Amino acid sequence: DADVTQTPRNRITKTGKRIMLECSQTKGHDRMYWYRQDPGLGLRLIYYSFDVKDINKGEISDGYSVSRQAQAKFSLSLESAIPNQTALYFCATSGVTGAYPETQYFGPGTRLLVL
Amino acid sequence: RKEVEQDPGPFNVPEGATVAFNCTYSNSASQSFFWYRQDCRKEPKLLMSVYSSGNEDGRFTAQLNRASQYISLLIRDSKLSDSATYLCVVNNDYKLSFGAGTTVTVRA
């Protein structure tokens, strides 16, 4: 089984709808991240959480919110989806121990299309 | 200015060739550096860390030049399976900044 899972894998929604993307991990990591990827722009950080009670905005948090329900679960919500939120969304995790604690492990991604 | 900039390529090379490309980063206080590999819009995966003294991992060699703020990746004896997008990644306080990627296509 994958260490980092994302649901749904694909989603089509309409402008104005609220949607939630979910991320779960079995790696036992404290740190979790949400990114979006657009062609030619690379991955951009939306929100990150270093533990259950810690939530921080990334570089492009407007229009998004998150919830860290447990160490293993980190959800991303689009309160009112708009077409320019069409993108590939990745969840990632990282630990605090080991030689390279900053190494991040990614889920398989969610392809979101907002019509 | 983007925090991490890469030549997007594509680099089209024959099997067995050597290909090299760089990236530059803007934050001189960045603590650590990586190359990630991404296949066809799948999830990025860590290829290798980049050490100040330079390091090799099989056919892959990474170099870091802190004074000039650039990182390089060299692939020797290219294989068809090396075809991918290579992401230059810079760590600042456990937040990673990604370049847009360099696409490499290895042809038979």
Backbone of each chain as ProteinMPNN parsed JSONL, in Angstrom:
{"seq_chain_A": "DADVTQTPRNRITKTGKRIMLECSQTKGHDRMYWYRQDPGLGLRLIYYSFDVKDINKGEISDGYSVSRQAQAKFSLSLESAIPNQTALYFCATSGVTGAYPETQYFGPGTRLLVL", "coords_chain_A": {"N_chain_A": [[0.837, -1.205, 0.0], [0.368, 2.298, -0.655], [2.325, 4.872, 0.883], [1.528, 7.505, 1.146], [-1.566, 8.702, 0.498], [-4.095, 10.03, -1.674], [-7.317, 11.372, -2.031], [-10.115, 12.613, -3.899], [-8.726, 11.004, -6.868], [-9.178, 12.139, -9.286], [-11.177, 14.92, -10.205], [-13.996, 16.657, -11.265], [-15.556, 19.739, -11.177], [-17.918, 22.415, -10.643], [-17.865, 25.978, -11.089], [-17.976, 27.833, -8.096], [-18.711, 25.775, -6.408], [-18.13, 23.942, -3.364], [-15.345, 22.048, -2.507], [-13.488, 19.231, -1.244], [-10.269, 18.012, -0.801], [-8.55, 15.137, 0.125], [-5.944, 13.839, 2.221], [-3.972, 11.205, 3.334], [-1.582, 9.569, 5.432], [0.769, 6.966, 6.118], [3.264, 7.048, 7.116], [4.014, 7.999, 9.508], [4.849, 10.578, 9.832], [5.259, 13.94, 11.036], [5.009, 16.315, 9.653], [3.139, 17.897, 7.128], [2.053, 18.799, 3.828], [0.516, 20.863, 1.312], [0.476, 21.239, -2.166], [0.146, 22.911, -5.326], [0.341, 22.25, -8.83], [1.064, 23.748, -11.817], [1.284, 23.933, -15.356], [4.535, 24.794, -16.439], [5.082, 26.288, -14.197], [5.979, 24.966, -11.969], [5.889, 23.387, -8.695], [3.864, 24.848, -6.235], [3.596, 26.045, -2.931], [0.788, 25.662, -0.889], [-0.447, 25.351, 1.709], [0.963, 24.414, 4.891], [1.741, 22.132, 7.562], [3.198, 21.585, 10.617], [2.711, 20.135, 12.848], [-0.138, 18.645, 14.532], [-1.429, 20.813, 15.719], [-0.521, 22.97, 14.394], [-0.734, 25.171, 11.777], [0.046, 26.633, 8.707], [0.21, 29.279, 6.334], [1.087, 29.015, 2.908], [2.722, 30.129, -0.09], [0.583, 30.64, -1.808], [-2.112, 30.796, -0.632], [-4.633, 31.985, -0.774], [-8.104, 31.57, -1.221], [-8.156, 28.976, -0.47], [-8.476, 26.548, 2.185], [-7.447, 24.642, 5.07], [-7.452, 21.591, 7.014], [-6.22, 19.885, 9.743], [-6.789, 16.95, 10.747], [-5.785, 14.868, 12.196], [-2.639, 13.35, 13.091], [-2.097, 11.873, 10.859], [-3.709, 12.817, 8.818], [-4.627, 15.286, 6.47], [-6.448, 17.794, 5.136], [-7.527, 19.58, 2.258], [-9.443, 22.339, 1.346], [-11.496, 23.883, -1.074], [-13.294, 26.615, -0.914], [-15.072, 27.985, -2.56], [-15.004, 27.105, -5.57], [-13.049, 28.158, -8.395], [-12.357, 28.667, -11.929], [-9.545, 29.151, -12.33], [-8.38, 27.628, -10.405], [-8.058, 25.177, -11.382], [-5.913, 22.53, -11.607], [-3.103, 20.38, -10.834], [-2.967, 18.761, -7.827], [-0.894, 18.15, -5.079], [-0.217, 16.3, -2.156], [2.14, 16.151, 0.501], [4.583, 14.699, 2.732], [6.839, 14.97, 5.523], [9.45, 13.927, 7.761], [10.899, 14.31, 11.099], [13.208, 13.252, 11.892], [16.242, 11.425, 11.133], [18.656, 11.383, 8.453], [18.077, 13.26, 6.483], [15.759, 15.149, 7.198], [14.249, 16.969, 5.881], [13.453, 15.909, 3.531], [10.829, 15.299, 1.318], [7.888, 13.348, 0.817], [5.689, 12.369, -1.629], [2.168, 12.228, -2.349], [0.041, 10.598, -4.84], [-1.276, 12.558, -6.263], [-4.01, 14.79, -7.158], [-6.099, 15.406, -9.784], [-7.705, 18.247, -10.651], [-10.448, 19.768, -12.142], [-12.046, 22.712, -12.789], [-14.992, 23.903, -13.892]], "CA_chain_A": [[0.0, 0.0, 0.0], [1.107, 3.548, -0.735], [2.52, 5.527, 2.17], [0.774, 8.755, 1.112], [-2.693, 8.532, -0.414], [-4.927, 11.201, -1.89], [-8.627, 11.128, -2.62], [-10.157, 11.715, -5.045], [-7.595, 11.119, -7.794], [-9.649, 13.055, -10.323], [-12.433, 15.564, -9.826], [-14.524, 17.75, -12.089], [-16.555, 20.453, -10.417], [-18.368, 23.648, -11.273], [-17.55, 27.224, -10.392], [-18.795, 28.134, -6.94], [-18.897, 24.606, -5.552], [-17.128, 23.662, -2.335], [-14.827, 20.688, -2.598], [-12.436, 18.869, -0.3], [-9.292, 17.01, -1.195], [-8.07, 14.507, 1.36], [-4.625, 13.228, 2.199], [-3.665, 10.355, 4.48], [-0.242, 8.994, 5.344], [1.101, 5.917, 7.087], [4.698, 7.125, 7.339], [4.268, 8.462, 10.867], [5.469, 11.901, 9.77], [4.524, 15.037, 11.657], [4.857, 17.458, 8.766], [2.369, 17.647, 5.923], [2.074, 19.942, 2.922], [-0.3, 20.846, 0.107], [1.016, 21.987, -3.286], [-0.49, 22.789, -6.631], [1.28, 22.291, -9.934], [0.537, 24.251, -13.075], [2.318, 23.82, -16.405], [5.506, 25.873, -16.552], [5.257, 27.045, -12.959], [6.507, 24.183, -10.869], [5.002, 23.189, -7.552], [3.768, 25.998, -5.338], [3.102, 25.633, -1.625], [-0.488, 26.28, -0.534], [-0.458, 25.339, 3.176], [1.743, 23.357, 5.505], [1.436, 21.88, 8.967], [4.337, 20.888, 11.217], [2.097, 19.138, 13.722], [-1.594, 18.71, 14.498], [-1.933, 22.125, 16.16], [0.236, 24.0, 13.678], [-1.152, 25.355, 10.383], [0.697, 27.827, 8.182], [-0.046, 29.599, 4.935], [2.191, 29.012, 1.975], [2.8, 31.297, -0.96], [-0.635, 30.869, -2.587], [-3.19, 30.247, 0.193], [-5.934, 32.629, -1.006], [-9.109, 30.729, -1.866], [-8.019, 27.624, 0.071], [-8.361, 26.364, 3.626], [-7.007, 23.283, 5.391], [-7.782, 21.03, 8.306], [-5.345, 18.774, 10.147], [-7.705, 16.217, 11.625], [-4.983, 13.945, 12.992], [-1.276, 13.359, 12.577], [-2.031, 11.201, 9.566], [-4.703, 13.324, 7.856], [-4.524, 16.722, 6.191], [-7.405, 18.024, 4.058], [-7.511, 20.886, 1.586], [-10.765, 22.709, 0.865], [-11.74, 25.047, -1.923], [-14.606, 27.032, -0.411], [-15.898, 28.335, -3.717], [-14.04, 26.832, -6.635], [-13.028, 29.006, -9.591], [-11.611, 27.966, -12.989], [-8.075, 29.194, -12.258], [-7.901, 26.622, -9.446], [-7.81, 23.956, -12.134], [-4.497, 22.225, -11.437], [-2.748, 19.1, -10.234], [-2.696, 19.02, -6.413], [-0.118, 17.119, -4.395], [0.044, 16.298, -0.725], [3.461, 15.605, 0.807], [4.904, 14.586, 4.157], [8.247, 14.826, 5.887], [9.649, 13.577, 9.161], [11.779, 15.196, 11.856], [14.42, 12.525, 12.255], [16.934, 10.862, 9.986], [19.731, 12.199, 7.884], [17.516, 14.362, 5.697], [14.363, 15.295, 7.62], [13.506, 17.852, 4.996], [13.006, 15.161, 2.345], [9.377, 15.17, 1.282], [7.339, 12.2, 0.101], [4.477, 12.89, -2.241], [1.061, 11.391, -2.775], [-0.064, 10.446, -6.296], [-1.862, 13.74, -6.878], [-5.424, 14.899, -7.527], [-6.33, 16.294, -10.93], [-8.95, 18.984, -10.44], [-10.913, 20.621, -13.236], [-13.166, 23.568, -12.386], [-15.648, 24.405, -15.109]], "C_chain_A": [[0.866, 1.246, 0.0], [1.192, 4.185, 0.641], [1.716, 6.817, 2.275], [-0.332, 8.582, 0.069], [-3.504, 9.812, -0.491], [-6.248, 10.766, -2.501], [-9.353, 12.45, -2.804], [-8.914, 11.855, -5.903], [-7.934, 12.076, -8.926], [-10.98, 13.649, -9.885], [-12.759, 16.667, -10.812], [-15.62, 18.427, -11.278], [-16.923, 21.745, -11.143], [-17.969, 24.851, -10.432], [-18.533, 27.462, -9.257], [-19.017, 26.979, -5.987], [-17.78, 24.515, -4.514], [-16.657, 22.231, -2.507], [-13.709, 20.485, -1.598], [-11.554, 17.801, -0.908], [-8.672, 16.452, 0.081], [-6.725, 13.836, 1.152], [-4.439, 12.426, 3.478], [-2.276, 9.772, 4.303], [-0.012, 7.98, 6.459], [2.588, 5.943, 7.435], [5.026, 7.569, 8.772], [4.925, 9.827, 10.919], [4.588, 12.953, 10.43], [4.173, 16.131, 10.658], [4.114, 17.056, 7.505], [2.198, 18.94, 5.141], [1.042, 19.743, 1.814], [0.336, 21.768, -0.926], [0.026, 21.936, -4.448], [0.589, 22.92, -7.701], [0.54, 22.72, -11.185], [1.65, 24.162, -14.11], [3.223, 25.044, -16.438], [5.78, 26.632, -15.275], [5.869, 26.248, -11.829], [5.49, 24.036, -9.756], [5.033, 24.431, -6.664], [3.054, 25.583, -4.052], [1.839, 26.399, -1.263], [-0.577, 26.45, 0.981], [0.488, 24.248, 3.651], [1.457, 23.298, 6.995], [2.59, 21.075, 9.557], [3.912, 19.955, 12.349], [0.604, 19.44, 13.77], [-2.121, 20.097, 14.855], [-1.279, 23.278, 15.428], [-0.182, 24.042, 12.215], [-0.55, 26.664, 9.9], [0.344, 28.033, 6.717], [1.245, 29.493, 4.128], [2.131, 30.229, 1.081], [1.509, 31.609, -1.7], [-1.863, 30.345, -1.844], [-4.568, 30.864, -0.081], [-6.869, 31.703, -1.756], [-9.09, 29.287, -1.375], [-8.082, 27.664, 1.59], [-7.962, 24.912, 3.875], [-7.495, 22.895, 6.772], [-6.831, 19.883, 8.577], [-6.105, 17.985, 11.21], [-6.957, 15.29, 12.586], [-3.577, 14.011, 12.423], [-1.238, 12.84, 11.143], [-2.919, 11.815, 8.502], [-4.645, 14.841, 7.729], [-5.396, 16.992, 4.97], [-7.294, 19.443, 3.538], [-8.905, 21.16, 1.054], [-10.69, 23.921, -0.037], [-13.16, 25.483, -1.588], [-15.576, 27.359, -1.539], [-14.995, 28.261, -4.939], [-14.194, 27.797, -7.814], [-12.144, 28.339, -10.639], [-10.092, 28.048, -12.853], [-7.511, 28.36, -11.11], [-7.788, 25.245, -10.091], [-6.301, 23.687, -12.123], [-4.355, 20.784, -10.978], [-2.319, 19.393, -8.799], [-1.964, 17.836, -5.796], [-0.094, 17.376, -2.901], [1.433, 15.696, -0.516], [3.653, 15.544, 2.309], [6.411, 14.599, 4.34], [8.361, 14.569, 7.382], [10.545, 14.579, 9.855], [13.071, 14.514, 12.245], [15.062, 11.978, 10.984], [17.928, 11.85, 9.407], [19.191, 13.417, 7.144], [16.052, 14.552, 6.042], [13.567, 16.195, 6.708], [13.027, 17.138, 3.729], [11.5, 14.967, 2.398], [8.964, 14.005, 0.389], [5.939, 12.584, -0.36], [3.423, 11.811, -2.452], [0.957, 11.395, -4.289], [-0.707, 11.627, -7.01], [-3.35, 13.619, -7.13], [-5.525, 15.873, -8.689], [-7.691, 16.933, -10.774], [-9.237, 19.869, -11.64], [-12.126, 21.388, -12.741], [-13.752, 24.204, -13.648], [-16.367, 25.721, -14.863]], "O_chain_A": [[1.955, 1.261, 0.575], [0.279, 4.068, 1.458], [1.271, 7.187, 3.362], [-0.053, 8.343, -1.106], [-3.597, 10.575, 0.471], [-6.289, 9.901, -3.376], [-9.229, 13.335, -1.957], [-8.116, 12.762, -5.67], [-7.051, 12.748, -9.459], [-11.805, 12.971, -9.273], [-11.915, 17.498, -11.147], [-16.512, 17.76, -10.753], [-16.3, 22.108, -12.141], [-17.764, 24.746, -9.223], [-19.745, 27.318, -9.417], [-19.471, 27.188, -4.862], [-16.65, 24.945, -4.747], [-17.466, 21.312, -2.637], [-13.066, 21.438, -1.16], [-12.037, 16.811, -1.458], [-8.315, 17.197, 0.994], [-6.41, 13.339, 0.071], [-4.716, 12.915, 4.574], [-1.836, 9.51, 3.184], [-0.519, 8.115, 7.572], [3.115, 4.977, 7.986], [6.182, 7.518, 9.193], [5.5, 10.199, 11.942], [3.36, 12.879, 10.395], [3.151, 16.8, 10.804], [4.403, 16.029, 6.89], [2.199, 20.032, 5.71], [0.734, 18.616, 1.426], [0.689, 22.91, -0.631], [-0.814, 21.04, -4.535], [1.601, 23.596, -7.516], [-0.474, 22.133, -11.561], [2.827, 24.301, -13.776], [2.751, 26.181, -16.463], [6.622, 27.53, -15.259], [6.246, 26.828, -10.811], [4.36, 24.51, -9.869], [6.095, 24.986, -6.383], [2.049, 24.872, -4.08], [1.811, 27.628, -1.321], [-0.761, 27.562, 1.476], [0.779, 23.294, 2.93], [1.0, 24.266, 7.604], [2.922, 20.002, 9.052], [4.678, 19.081, 12.756], [0.134, 20.379, 13.127], [-3.16, 20.511, 14.34], [-1.461, 24.437, 15.8], [-0.007, 23.062, 11.491], [-0.622, 27.682, 10.588], [0.198, 27.074, 5.96], [2.331, 29.831, 4.597], [1.551, 31.249, 1.452], [1.339, 32.73, -2.179], [-2.591, 29.516, -2.39], [-5.578, 30.305, 0.349], [-6.507, 31.122, -2.779], [-9.903, 28.469, -1.806], [-7.781, 28.685, 2.207], [-8.118, 24.058, 3.002], [-7.891, 23.735, 7.58], [-6.656, 19.005, 7.732], [-6.069, 18.306, 12.398], [-7.457, 14.973, 13.665], [-3.345, 14.649, 11.396], [-0.451, 13.307, 10.321], [-2.883, 11.36, 7.359], [-4.619, 15.574, 8.719], [-5.119, 16.479, 3.886], [-7.006, 20.379, 4.284], [-9.491, 20.311, 0.383], [-9.925, 24.856, 0.202], [-14.121, 24.798, -1.939], [-16.762, 27.039, -1.464], [-14.316, 29.225, -5.293], [-15.3, 28.194, -8.178], [-11.277, 27.535, -10.296], [-9.402, 27.099, -13.227], [-6.305, 28.377, -10.865], [-7.462, 24.264, -9.423], [-5.512, 24.517, -12.575], [-5.337, 20.072, -10.765], [-1.404, 20.187, -8.577], [-2.356, 16.681, -5.965], [0.033, 18.513, -2.446], [1.852, 14.824, -1.278], [2.979, 16.243, 3.065], [7.163, 14.277, 3.421], [7.486, 14.942, 8.163], [10.916, 15.594, 9.264], [13.939, 15.131, 12.863], [14.489, 12.063, 9.898], [18.014, 13.001, 9.833], [19.796, 14.488, 7.182], [15.181, 14.159, 5.266], [12.336, 16.19, 6.75], [12.274, 17.713, 2.943], [10.962, 14.52, 3.41], [9.587, 13.717, -0.633], [5.118, 13.063, 0.423], [3.738, 10.647, -2.7], [1.699, 12.113, -4.958], [-0.686, 11.689, -8.24], [-3.889, 12.524, -7.294], [-5.091, 17.02, -8.592], [-8.713, 16.246, -10.765], [-8.377, 20.622, -12.096], [-13.117, 20.792, -12.322], [-13.077, 24.943, -14.365], [-16.969, 26.277, -15.782]]}, "seq_chain_B": "RKEVEQDPGPFNVPEGATVAFNCTYSNSASQSFFWYRQDCRKEPKLLMSVYSSGNEDGRFTAQLNRASQYISLLIRDSKLSDSATYLCVVNNDYKLSFGAGTTVTVRA", "coords_chain_B": {"N_chain_B": [[11.467, 37.937, -9.234], [11.888, 34.468, -9.73], [12.218, 32.004, -7.161], [13.616, 29.67, -7.65], [15.154, 28.822, -10.6], [15.072, 27.192, -13.718], [16.357, 25.866, -16.781], [13.989, 25.032, -19.086], [14.297, 23.158, -21.087], [13.25, 21.223, -23.939], [15.737, 18.643, -23.464], [16.927, 16.648, -25.821], [18.329, 13.619, -26.247], [20.523, 10.999, -27.471], [20.502, 7.51, -26.587], [22.996, 6.557, -24.274], [24.368, 8.92, -24.323], [25.765, 11.856, -22.692], [24.219, 14.16, -20.579], [23.7, 17.407, -19.296], [22.564, 19.85, -16.979], [21.545, 22.944, -15.421], [20.475, 24.738, -12.455], [19.432, 27.801, -10.935], [19.326, 29.561, -7.817], [17.728, 31.915, -5.635], [17.858, 32.619, -2.921], [20.325, 33.151, -0.752], [20.605, 32.083, 1.757], [19.64, 29.543, 1.786], [19.334, 26.182, 2.893], [19.638, 23.461, 2.146], [19.723, 21.192, -0.673], [18.255, 19.64, -3.537], [17.66, 17.182, -6.1], [14.75, 16.262, -7.686], [12.775, 13.831, -9.394], [10.302, 13.728, -11.891], [7.826, 11.931, -13.447], [5.881, 12.281, -16.226], [3.632, 13.946, -15.125], [3.153, 12.58, -12.811], [3.688, 11.879, -9.267], [6.338, 13.79, -7.781], [9.574, 12.434, -7.12], [12.257, 11.842, -4.893], [15.418, 12.163, -6.263], [18.171, 12.647, -5.714], [20.155, 14.034, -3.065], [22.033, 17.095, -2.851], [25.29, 17.766, -2.236], [27.691, 20.015, -0.768], [30.266, 19.412, -1.569], [29.922, 18.113, -3.888], [28.487, 15.213, -5.401], [27.991, 11.759, -6.287], [25.678, 9.422, -7.661], [25.531, 6.524, -8.817], [25.021, 6.788, -12.2], [24.53, 9.443, -12.052], [25.504, 12.74, -11.314], [25.805, 15.331, -9.041], [26.277, 18.802, -8.446], [27.087, 21.597, -6.397], [27.246, 25.05, -6.223], [27.746, 27.362, -4.066], [28.628, 29.991, -3.973], [28.014, 31.097, -6.447], [25.439, 30.406, -6.513], [24.208, 28.2, -7.841], [23.087, 25.0, -9.014], [23.867, 21.835, -10.314], [23.136, 19.069, -12.503], [24.279, 16.067, -13.805], [23.958, 13.551, -16.151], [25.213, 10.516, -16.981], [25.847, 8.156, -19.671], [23.162, 7.826, -20.739], [19.937, 6.38, -20.311], [16.933, 4.995, -21.769], [15.018, 5.002, -19.804], [15.632, 7.19, -18.323], [14.256, 9.327, -19.239], [12.379, 12.015, -18.352], [11.074, 14.628, -16.218], [13.157, 16.805, -14.517], [13.398, 18.134, -11.38], [14.617, 20.91, -9.749], [15.318, 21.572, -6.41], [15.049, 23.494, -3.498], [15.734, 23.924, -0.086], [14.342, 25.794, 2.516], [14.21, 26.25, 5.755], [12.657, 23.874, 6.149], [10.718, 24.217, 4.266], [10.096, 23.594, 0.976], [11.233, 24.862, -2.138], [10.444, 24.745, -5.487], [11.861, 24.34, -8.719], [10.622, 24.875, -12.074], [11.237, 22.744, -13.618], [13.272, 20.626, -15.732], [13.052, 19.142, -18.792], [13.944, 16.014, -19.975], [14.534, 13.957, -22.708], [15.279, 10.81, -23.761], [16.36, 9.15, -26.57], [16.09, 6.203, -28.569]], "CA_chain_B": [[12.377, 36.855, -9.638], [11.534, 33.198, -9.142], [13.19, 31.548, -6.179], [14.43, 28.638, -8.297], [14.954, 28.906, -12.048], [15.67, 26.117, -14.489], [16.157, 25.795, -18.224], [12.939, 24.019, -19.24], [14.619, 22.191, -22.117], [13.676, 19.868, -23.637], [16.993, 18.097, -23.909], [16.711, 15.395, -26.543], [19.647, 13.015, -26.375], [20.493, 9.568, -27.793], [20.957, 6.588, -25.538], [24.439, 6.512, -24.085], [24.939, 10.266, -24.275], [25.816, 12.578, -21.427], [23.434, 15.394, -20.602], [23.891, 18.177, -18.064], [21.779, 21.076, -16.914], [21.729, 23.682, -14.168], [19.429, 25.622, -11.976], [19.921, 28.858, -10.045], [18.407, 29.878, -6.728], [17.892, 33.322, -5.272], [18.048, 32.829, -1.487], [21.665, 32.707, -0.376], [20.544, 31.405, 3.057], [19.053, 28.214, 1.629], [20.14, 25.253, 3.688], [19.943, 22.198, 1.485], [19.381, 21.199, -2.09], [17.899, 18.306, -3.995], [17.045, 16.947, -7.395], [13.636, 15.335, -7.725], [12.397, 13.388, -10.725], [8.859, 13.604, -12.066], [7.432, 11.267, -14.691], [4.588, 12.496, -16.869], [2.611, 14.471, -14.224], [3.011, 11.775, -11.601], [4.26, 12.558, -8.127], [7.793, 13.928, -7.748], [10.282, 11.511, -6.231], [13.619, 12.274, -4.652], [16.48, 11.516, -7.026], [19.373, 12.712, -4.889], [20.508, 15.276, -2.392], [23.203, 17.741, -3.433], [26.204, 18.161, -1.179], [28.587, 21.108, -1.143], [31.475, 18.885, -2.184], [29.549, 17.357, -5.075], [28.265, 13.809, -5.088], [27.549, 10.875, -7.359], [24.822, 8.282, -7.347], [25.535, 5.767, -10.067], [25.302, 7.583, -13.397], [24.113, 10.817, -11.781], [26.434, 13.558, -10.533], [25.251, 16.637, -8.684], [27.239, 19.776, -7.953], [26.519, 22.802, -5.798], [28.144, 26.198, -6.146], [27.043, 28.326, -3.203], [29.054, 31.366, -4.274], [27.267, 31.544, -7.615], [24.042, 30.025, -6.27], [23.64, 27.296, -8.829], [23.146, 23.561, -8.791], [23.883, 21.155, -11.605], [22.935, 17.615, -12.551], [24.844, 15.447, -14.992], [23.561, 12.152, -16.332], [26.103, 9.806, -17.911], [25.349, 6.905, -20.254], [21.704, 7.974, -20.622], [19.05, 5.264, -20.624], [15.572, 5.4, -22.13], [14.263, 5.184, -18.566], [15.966, 8.49, -17.716], [13.338, 10.323, -19.782], [11.567, 12.518, -17.25], [11.327, 16.028, -15.877], [14.007, 16.87, -13.333], [13.041, 19.323, -10.608], [15.614, 21.435, -8.825], [14.57, 21.871, -5.198], [15.842, 24.196, -2.488], [15.084, 23.895, 1.221], [14.489, 26.916, 3.442], [13.456, 25.995, 6.991], [11.739, 22.761, 5.913], [9.794, 24.5, 3.175], [10.811, 23.381, -0.281], [10.898, 25.658, -3.313], [10.679, 23.91, -6.663], [11.929, 24.889, -10.049], [9.563, 24.391, -12.962], [11.651, 21.468, -14.171], [13.973, 20.476, -17.007], [12.59, 17.912, -19.434], [14.952, 15.235, -20.701], [14.005, 12.837, -23.498], [16.341, 9.963, -24.284], [15.823, 8.406, -27.707], [16.827, 4.975, -28.926]], "C_chain_B": [[11.954, 35.561, -8.955], [12.635, 32.737, -8.196], [14.137, 30.499, -6.77], [14.124, 28.675, -9.793], [15.734, 27.802, -12.75], [15.442, 26.352, -15.966], [15.118, 24.707, -18.464], [13.276, 22.911, -20.231], [13.599, 22.3, -23.257], [15.083, 19.56, -24.15], [16.69, 16.732, -24.53], [18.063, 14.771, -26.827], [19.51, 11.554, -26.761], [20.929, 8.742, -26.598], [22.473, 6.593, -25.481], [25.105, 7.869, -23.987], [25.004, 10.78, -22.843], [25.013, 13.869, -21.572], [23.607, 16.095, -19.25], [23.051, 19.443, -18.12], [21.883, 21.65, -15.507], [20.422, 24.262, -13.666], [20.084, 26.684, -11.086], [18.874, 29.132, -8.981], [18.739, 31.258, -6.181], [18.216, 33.553, -3.796], [19.39, 32.266, -1.038], [21.686, 31.975, 0.967], [19.943, 30.005, 2.966], [19.969, 27.164, 2.239], [20.515, 23.967, 2.97], [19.249, 22.142, 0.131], [19.165, 19.768, -2.575], [17.58, 18.346, -5.483], [15.944, 15.917, -7.203], [13.36, 14.986, -9.184], [10.885, 13.273, -10.763], [8.572, 13.004, -13.433], [6.02, 11.688, -15.047], [3.465, 12.86, -15.898], [2.258, 13.507, -13.099], [3.691, 12.508, -10.454], [5.78, 12.677, -8.249], [8.398, 12.933, -6.759], [11.721, 11.971, -6.093], [14.601, 11.458, -5.485], [17.767, 11.476, -6.191], [19.478, 14.055, -4.202], [21.77, 15.828, -3.044], [24.076, 18.255, -2.313], [27.157, 19.242, -1.686], [29.815, 20.619, -1.9], [31.184, 18.163, -3.496], [29.38, 15.884, -4.72], [27.731, 13.066, -6.297], [26.607, 9.826, -6.805], [24.67, 7.507, -8.635], [25.916, 6.656, -11.236], [24.983, 9.075, -13.206], [25.145, 11.52, -10.895], [25.814, 14.921, -10.289], [26.345, 17.517, -8.122], [26.481, 20.973, -7.401], [27.59, 23.876, -5.782], [27.419, 27.285, -5.356], [27.403, 29.771, -3.559], [28.247, 31.931, -5.435], [25.795, 31.155, -7.539], [23.47, 29.229, -7.435], [23.935, 25.854, -8.461], [23.125, 22.905, -10.159], [23.603, 19.667, -11.422], [23.486, 17.116, -13.863], [24.426, 13.987, -15.007], [24.478, 11.542, -17.374], [25.417, 8.576, -18.464], [23.818, 6.853, -20.176], [20.968, 6.715, -21.063], [17.679, 5.815, -21.025], [14.763, 5.731, -20.876], [14.615, 6.486, -17.837], [15.06, 9.601, -18.225], [12.355, 10.743, -18.694], [11.769, 14.023, -17.162], [12.075, 16.059, -14.561], [13.782, 18.221, -12.65], [14.171, 19.691, -9.661], [14.874, 21.963, -7.593], [15.501, 22.44, -4.134], [15.064, 24.235, -1.177], [15.406, 25.146, 2.028], [13.601, 26.633, 4.633], [12.338, 24.981, 6.782], [10.613, 23.104, 4.965], [10.591, 24.426, 1.874], [10.3, 24.319, -1.36], [11.337, 24.87, -4.537], [10.886, 24.76, -7.899], [10.835, 24.273, -10.908], [9.949, 23.106, -13.678], [12.362, 21.577, -15.504], [13.574, 19.127, -17.582], [13.724, 17.285, -20.232], [14.253, 14.089, -21.416], [15.187, 12.09, -24.08], [15.757, 9.092, -25.384], [16.73, 7.222, -28.039], [17.709, 5.199, -30.151]], "O_chain_B": [[11.693, 35.544, -7.752], [13.814, 33.031, -8.392], [15.318, 30.453, -6.424], [12.967, 28.57, -10.198], [16.887, 27.519, -12.424], [14.45, 26.965, -16.359], [15.342, 23.558, -18.081], [12.639, 21.857, -20.234], [13.121, 23.403, -23.518], [15.548, 20.138, -25.133], [16.257, 15.8, -23.853], [18.863, 15.337, -27.573], [18.51, 10.918, -26.429], [21.636, 9.224, -25.713], [23.148, 6.629, -26.51], [26.273, 7.965, -23.61], [24.397, 10.228, -21.926], [25.125, 14.574, -22.575], [23.653, 15.45, -18.202], [22.858, 20.03, -19.185], [22.248, 20.966, -14.551], [19.408, 24.271, -14.364], [21.172, 26.467, -10.551], [17.678, 28.955, -9.215], [19.88, 31.713, -6.254], [18.792, 34.586, -3.453], [19.566, 31.051, -0.954], [22.673, 31.314, 1.289], [19.759, 29.351, 3.992], [21.193, 27.234, 2.128], [21.609, 23.442, 3.176], [18.338, 22.914, -0.169], [19.795, 18.824, -2.098], [17.274, 19.397, -6.045], [16.164, 14.846, -6.637], [13.677, 15.757, -10.09], [10.257, 12.795, -9.819], [9.028, 13.518, -14.454], [5.082, 11.483, -14.277], [2.45, 12.165, -15.845], [1.185, 13.608, -12.504], [4.206, 13.612, -10.629], [6.436, 11.769, -8.76], [7.821, 12.634, -5.714], [12.331, 12.433, -7.057], [14.616, 10.228, -5.425], [18.365, 10.419, -5.992], [18.968, 15.068, -4.68], [22.493, 15.094, -3.718], [23.645, 19.095, -1.523], [27.394, 19.362, -2.888], [30.342, 21.319, -2.764], [32.101, 17.658, -4.143], [30.064, 15.374, -3.832], [27.115, 13.641, -7.195], [26.715, 9.402, -5.655], [23.791, 7.795, -9.447], [27.011, 7.218, -11.262], [25.161, 9.868, -14.131], [25.594, 10.984, -9.881], [25.355, 15.582, -11.22], [27.232, 17.047, -7.41], [25.394, 21.317, -7.865], [28.721, 23.624, -5.366], [26.595, 28.025, -5.895], [26.565, 30.666, -3.454], [27.845, 33.095, -5.416], [25.001, 31.532, -8.401], [22.395, 29.537, -7.949], [24.87, 25.536, -7.725], [22.435, 23.375, -11.065], [23.803, 19.095, -10.35], [23.196, 17.678, -14.919], [24.529, 13.283, -14.003], [24.518, 11.995, -18.517], [24.524, 8.011, -17.832], [23.258, 5.921, -19.6], [21.328, 6.075, -22.051], [17.314, 6.937, -20.675], [13.925, 6.633, -20.889], [13.971, 6.841, -16.851], [15.093, 10.711, -17.693], [11.593, 9.922, -18.181], [12.532, 14.612, -17.929], [11.67, 15.411, -13.596], [13.949, 19.284, -13.247], [14.621, 18.865, -8.867], [13.909, 22.717, -7.724], [16.597, 21.927, -3.905], [13.872, 24.543, -1.165], [16.568, 25.513, 2.203], [12.379, 26.759, 4.545], [11.201, 25.21, 7.195], [9.643, 22.353, 4.867], [11.609, 25.097, 1.701], [9.096, 24.546, -1.486], [12.468, 24.389, -4.608], [10.197, 25.758, -8.114], [10.204, 23.287, -10.528], [9.099, 22.448, -14.278], [12.103, 22.481, -16.298], [13.739, 18.093, -16.935], [14.371, 17.938, -21.051], [13.48, 13.344, -20.813], [16.0, 12.663, -24.805], [14.778, 8.379, -25.165], [17.941, 7.244, -27.821], [18.398, 4.279, -30.592]]}, "name": "protein", "num_of_chains": 2, "seq": "DADVTQTPRNRITKTGKRIMLECSQTKGHDRMYWYRQDPGLGLRLIYYSFDVKDINKGEISDGYSVSRQAQAKFSLSLESAIPNQTALYFCATSGVTGAYPETQYFGPGTRLLVLRKEVEQDPGPFNVPEGATVAFNCTYSNSASQSFFWYRQDCRKEPKLLMSVYSSGNEDGRFTAQLNRASQYISLLIRDSKLSDSATYLCVVNNDYKLSFGAGTTVTVRA"}
